[in-house]
Amino acid sequence: MARLQIRVHEKLKNFADLRRQAVAELKAEGLLKDPNIIRAMEKVPREEFLPQEARSYAYIDSPIPIGYGQTTSALHMTALFCEYGEMKLGQRVLEVGGGCGYMSCVYAEVVAPLEQPKKAWGHVWSAEIVEQLAAFGRMNVERLGYSERVTFVAADASEGLNDEKGPFDLIIVTSAAPAIPVELTLQLNPSGALIIPIGGAQFYQELFRVRKKPDGSLSHENLGGVAFVPMRGKRGWH
């Protein structure tokens, strides 16, 4: 038993070292800048959200298959979603495509860190359309102690969440849509932002940041080329 405990400790230590190294590389590349986002990515154990057979790849900066034809985004995309969204304490965040729950919990560490009083917390709502994957993501969120800060649901949120959860300060979409769903922009708070990949299901896509101005008008900014799985649901490809 003692030897088993030592091996487990060494394995966890190795994951922690790999996590710190991965974050350090993202900082060196200029992709991670905000100290609160850096702290969040250093804290959340990506390996704990992956299928057992994929855990050894947790800190490789690439998309990782999580089952049901879906992937969890590369580490640099997790960082960029947070940075491009200008994520901060107290925000209400909707994630469209929650997957395994990892990114949801990174967001939670930014908008609702345990070090801050609960009255200052924001909240993360994460919706996953694949029911089996939603069950896996929700189990991860609960098992790792994030259920007070992350609400993980099985739902098609390609048109947002219409059960009085919104409006949101930030909406992050983790799959490529054919076009920007107007329903998502309607669920943004004034001065809120939508981060979404737009483009063909099998082709080159571009990441857009849509900002809602205080007067309700929208601005659109192309943030560059990306590659994501196609969006499912009413505003998706299928």
C-alpha positions in Angstrom: 0.0 0.0 0.0 2.8 2.4 0.9 4.5 1.8 -2.5 1.1 2.4 -4.3 0.7 5.7 -2.4 4.2 6.8 -3.4 3.5 6.0 -7.1 0.2 7.9 -6.9 2.0 10.9 -5.3 4.7 10.9 -7.9 2.2 10.7 -10.7 0.2 13.6 -9.3 3.5 15.6 -8.8 4.4 14.9 -12.5 1.0 16.2 -13.7 1.5 19.3 -11.6 4.9 19.9 -13.0 3.6 19.4 -16.6 0.8 21.8 -15.9 3.2 24.5 -14.7 5.4 23.9 -17.7 2.5 24.1 -20.1 1.3 27.4 -18.6 4.8 28.8 -18.6 5.1 28.0 -22.3 1.8 29.8 -23.1 3.1 32.8 -21.1 6.4 32.8 -23.1 4.4 32.7 -26.4 2.4 35.8 -25.3 -0.9 33.9 -25.2 -1.4 34.1 -21.4 -1.0 37.6 -19.8 -3.7 38.1 -17.2 -2.5 37.0 -13.7 -5.9 35.7 -12.8 -6.2 33.6 -15.9 -2.7 32.3 -15.4 -3.6 31.3 -11.8 -6.7 29.5 -13.0 -4.9 27.4 -15.6 -2.2 26.6 -13.1 -4.8 25.3 -10.6 -7.3 23.2 -12.6 -6.1 19.6 -13.2 -6.9 19.0 -16.9 -6.0 15.3 -16.5 -8.9 14.8 -14.1 -11.4 15.7 -16.8 -10.1 13.3 -19.5 -11.0 9.7 -20.2 -8.5 7.4 -18.5 -6.8 6.5 -21.8 -6.1 10.1 -22.7 -4.8 11.4 -19.3 -1.1 11.0 -20.3 -1.7 13.6 -23.0 -3.3 16.2 -20.7 -0.6 18.8 -21.1 0.1 18.4 -24.8 -1.2 21.6 -26.4 -3.6 20.1 -28.8 -7.3 19.1 -28.9 -7.9 15.8 -27.1 -10.7 13.3 -28.0 -13.2 12.9 -25.1 -15.7 10.6 -26.8 -18.8 10.8 -28.9 -17.0 12.5 -31.8 -16.0 15.5 -29.6 -12.8 17.0 -28.3 -11.7 19.3 -25.6 -9.9 22.3 -27.0 -6.2 22.8 -27.1 -4.7 24.5 -24.0 -3.8 27.6 -26.0 -7.5 27.9 -27.1 -8.6 27.7 -23.5 -6.2 30.5 -22.7 -7.3 32.6 -25.7 -11.0 32.2 -24.9 -10.3 33.6 -21.4 -8.0 36.4 -22.7 -10.1 37.4 -25.7 -13.2 37.4 -23.5 -11.4 39.7 -21.0 -12.7 37.4 -18.3 -12.8 38.7 -14.8 -14.2 38.3 -11.3 -18.0 38.5 -11.0 -18.9 37.8 -14.6 -21.8 35.6 -15.7 -20.5 33.3 -18.3 -22.3 30.9 -20.7 -20.3 28.2 -22.4 -21.9 26.6 -25.4 -20.4 23.1 -25.7 -19.2 22.2 -22.2 -17.6 18.9 -23.2 -15.7 17.2 -20.4 -16.1 20.3 -18.0 -12.4 21.3 -18.0 -12.8 24.7 -19.6 -15.9 25.5 -17.5 -13.9 25.0 -14.3 -11.0 27.2 -15.6 -13.6 29.9 -16.2 -15.0 29.4 -12.7 -11.5 29.9 -11.2 -11.4 33.3 -12.9 -15.0 34.6 -12.3 -15.6 32.9 -8.9 -12.3 32.1 -7.2 -12.5 30.6 -3.7 -10.2 33.2 -2.4 -12.9 35.9 -2.9 -16.1 36.3 -0.9 -19.1 34.5 -2.4 -20.9 37.8 -2.8 -18.3 38.8 -5.4 -18.6 35.6 -7.3 -19.8 35.3 -10.9 -21.1 32.0 -12.2 -20.6 29.7 -15.2 -23.4 28.0 -17.0 -22.2 25.3 -19.3 -24.4 23.5 -21.8 -23.5 20.3 -23.7 -25.8 18.9 -26.4 -24.5 15.3 -26.3 -26.3 13.8 -23.4 -23.7 11.1 -22.6 -20.9 13.7 -22.7 -23.0 16.1 -20.6 -23.3 13.4 -17.9 -19.5 12.9 -18.0 -18.8 16.7 -17.8 -21.3 17.2 -14.9 -19.8 14.3 -13.0 -16.3 15.8 -13.4 -17.6 19.2 -12.2 -19.2 17.7 -9.2 -16.4 15.3 -8.3 -13.8 18.1 -8.4 -15.8 20.5 -6.2 -17.0 23.1 -8.7 -20.8 22.5 -8.7 -21.4 25.7 -6.6 -19.7 27.8 -9.3 -20.6 25.8 -12.4 -24.0 24.8 -13.5 -23.6 22.0 -16.1 -26.6 21.0 -18.2 -27.5 18.8 -21.1 -29.0 21.2 -23.6 -28.9 22.7 -27.1 -27.6 26.2 -26.3 -26.9 27.2 -29.9 -29.7 29.8 -29.3 -28.6 30.4 -25.7 -30.4 29.4 -22.5 -33.9 30.6 -22.4 -34.7 29.6 -18.8 -34.0 33.0 -17.1 -30.3 32.3 -16.7 -29.2 35.2 -18.9 -28.3 37.8 -19.8 -24.6 37.0 -19.7 -21.4 39.1 -19.6 -19.6 36.6 -21.8 -20.7 33.8 -24.1 -18.1 31.3 -25.3 -18.9 28.9 -28.1 -16.5 25.9 -28.5 -17.7 24.6 -31.9 -17.9 26.1 -35.4 -21.2 27.6 -36.4 -22.4 28.4 -40.0 -23.1 32.0 -38.9 -23.4 34.1 -35.7 -26.6 33.1 -34.0 -28.6 36.4 -33.4 -30.2 34.7 -30.4 -26.8 34.5 -28.6 -26.2 38.2 -29.1 -29.6 39.0 -27.6 -28.6 37.2 -24.4 -25.5 39.4 -24.0 -25.5 42.2 -21.4 -24.6 45.7 -22.6 -20.8 45.7 -23.0 -20.8 41.9 -23.1 -18.9 39.8 -25.6 -19.5 36.7 -27.6 -16.5 34.6 -28.7 -17.4 32.2 -31.5 -15.7 30.2 -34.4 -17.5 30.7 -37.7 -16.9 28.7 -40.9 -17.5 25.4 -42.7 -17.9 22.1 -40.9 -14.9 20.7 -42.8 -13.1 23.9 -43.9 -11.1 26.8 -42.6 -12.9 28.8 -39.8 -12.3 32.1 -38.2 -12.7 33.2 -34.6 -14.9 36.2 -34.0 -15.4 38.5 -31.0 -18.8 40.2 -31.1 -19.2 43.0 -28.6 -22.5 44.5 -27.6 -22.3 48.3 -27.1 -24.2 50.1 -24.4 -26.7 51.2 -27.1 -27.3 47.6 -28.1 -25.5 47.8 -31.4 -22.8 45.2 -32.2 -19.2 45.3 -33.3 -17.5 42.3 -35.0 -13.8 41.6 -34.8 -12.0 38.8 -36.7 -9.4 37.2 -34.3 -7.9 34.8 -36.9 -8.0 31.3 -38.2 -9.0 28.3 -36.1 -10.2 24.7 -36.4 -13.1 23.4 -34.4 -15.6 20.5 -34.5 -18.9 21.6 -36.2 -21.6 23.0 -34.0 -24.7 20.8 -33.4 -28.2 22.0 -32.7 -30.7 24.5 -34.1 -28.0 27.0 -35.2 -25.4 24.4 -36.0 -24.6 22.2 -39.0 -26.7 19.3 -37.8 
